[in-house]
Amino acid sequence: MPTSRINLRTFDLNLLKVFDVVMSERSLTRAATQLNLTQPAVSNALRRLREALNDELLVRNGRTLEPTARGQELWPAVRETLQKLQASLAPSVFEPSGATTTFVLTMADATAAELMPGLVKVLARDAPGVSLRVVPLTTRDPRKVLEEGGADLAIGHFPAVLADLTARAQAGAAETFLHHRLFVGDYVCVMRKDHPLTVGELTLDRFCAASHMLVSFSGRAFGFIDESLVSLKRTRRVVLTVNQFFTAGKVVVQSDLLTVLPRHFVNVTGYADQLVIRELPFAVPPIQVDALWHQRLDGASPHAWLRTQVAALGQTIFSA
């Protein structure tokens, strides 16, 4: 399908705002609610944009709308442009007491359990009109989610991402993503109180001979512990993978499985009093938890305020 040439003098830029919201919601009904428009009005705006660009942009797939290749290609540029325009037109100083902003964060369940109580207190005290949405972190590389606007801030352990960003910066590439170190911790082996391995030294042989559970966001039964064991020419048997730290705590309490958790997450499993912590019998890299965000939000004062609150809470909670 040939590409249409757009005349910006006659093009209705409001259509791009509608497109952005429809892409985000993947539903005309939800988009209409977000935009405070009727569904026919949203449908008509999308039709006009399709005609102007000579592409369907979104096609129905069951109950949802799926973007065409052109729609997917166009969306990041549209979203970034709209956000930059909004940041430029908005007051330069964010006033949390009167703000009604909604922030979307993505992180693991245990991280949310650590940070959210304190962040909710901050909102109640300083920003009563601000709302938060926390969505599950399902990857060790959340850049696509941040790029597409699925979250404003990702919090987690992203070693490969940070290594890639460092390499790009050293090569002179433009910064697309920025990050801030929240804390550095260590990993420990966790088991139920009456587990046979609570007696005697937890040697490498005993560790490898046991059955294990792995907390894996991707579902892969091979993680950083397995990478460390490979360097020692050892392996372990992963019987179960789960994607939540709370689930990990409950399973360990009721089974003979071992798991490896960040030390600071043991308390938030809800089963700390029924668990025994043992030091790992081999060296593993520390856990480094970072906040990661897209460059387009770096200069936006509401997001800068949010990152400041998260950084302050992280320093308070994880240095205790």
Residue, then its C-alpha position, 0 to 999 in steps of 0.5 A: m500500500p503506497t504511503s500518503r504524503i501528509n500536509l500538516r497545514t490541513f492535518d488534524l493533529n488531534l487524530l494522533k492523540v486518539f491513535d495513541v490512546v487506542m494503541s495503548e488500550r487496544s479497545l475503542t470503548r476503553a479509549a473513548t472512556q480515557l478521552n472522554l469521547t463517545q465510541p463513534a467519535v473515536s471510531n470516526a477519528l481513527r477512520r480519518l487517520r487511516e484515510a490520511l495515512n492510507d493504512e488500517l493501523l489497527v485491525r480487529n482480532g477477536r475482542t482486541l485491536e492489533p496494530t499493523a506493521r505501520g501502526q506499530e512502527l508509528w506509535p513510538a514516534v507519536r507517543e514520544t512527540l505527544q509526551k514531549l509536547q505535553a512536558s513543554l506546555a505543562p508548568s515547569v515545576f511539578e506541584p504534587s499537592g494538586a496533581t492528578t497524574t497516574f504513574v505506571l511502574t513495573m516490578a517484581d511482587a517482592t519489590a512492590a511489597e517493599l516499596m509500595p507501603g512507603l510510596v503510598k504514605v508519600l502520596a497520602r501526605d504530599a500528592p493525594g490526587v496522584s495514582l499508581r499502577v503496578v504491573p508485573l515485571t515479566t522480563r529482565d529486559p523491560r526496554k520494550v515495555l518502556e519504549e511502548g509506554g506500557a510503564d513509566l518506570a521499571i525497577g529490578h535486576f537488569p545486569a544485561v541491560l545495563a551492560d548493553l547501555t554502557a557499551r552503547a554509551q562508550a561507542g558514542a550512541a545516544e542515550t535512549f534509556l537512563h537508570h539509577r542504582l537503588f541498592v546492592g544486595d546478596y543472595v542466600c539459600v532458603m529452606r524450610k526450618d526442618h529441612p535435612l540440610t539445616v543440619g551440618e555444613l551446606t557444601l557445594d555437593r549437598f547443594c547440587a544434590a538437592s532439588h531446587m525451585l527457581v524464581s524465573f520471570s521468563g519461565r526458563a529453568f536456567g538462571f544466574i545460579d545455574e550460570s555460576l554452577v556451570s563455571l564450576k562445572r557443576t549443575r543442579r536439578v530445578v524441579l519447579t519454576v515460579n514467577q513470584f517470590f510470594t509463591a516461592g516462600k509458600v512452596v519452600v515452607q511446604s516442601d523439600l525444595l531449596t530456593v535462592l532469594p535476595r536476602h532482603f526479599v525473605n521477609v516479604t515472602g510472608y514465611a520468614d519465621q518458617l524459613v532458614i537462611r544459609e549462605l551459598p557455598f559458592a560465589v555469585p554476583p551481587i544483586q543490583v536493583d536499578a530504576l530504569w526509564h526512557q529518555r523521553l521522560d527524563g525531563a518531565s517534572p512529574h516523573a522526576w518527582l516520582r523517581t526522587q521518591v523511589a530513590a529516597l525510599g529505596q535508600t531508607i528501606f534497603s539500607a536498614 
